[in-house]
Amino acid sequence: MQSSCMHQPWRKKIIKIMVLLHSADGLAWQSPPKGTSLKTLSEAEEQGFILIRGEFQKRQFRLTELGSDYVERDKRRLEARRL
């Protein structure tokens, strides 16, 4: 049986972006988590969730207001599922 991700490649992209957003520590500039690709950072920036500064290994990101709201909403949704 094949994984549903094979039929929905956009899911992997969304999961990577969500991991990035949830890794953020507040709204300050910070280094992305190890293993985060430039493509994932760019996709999150294109969607308005983060801002990026720096080049190559010194790249940093921070959540935008939209990104912060999205993470808070997602955390509440996940907490409600646990109850």
Disulfide bonds with the S-S distance in Angstrom:
none
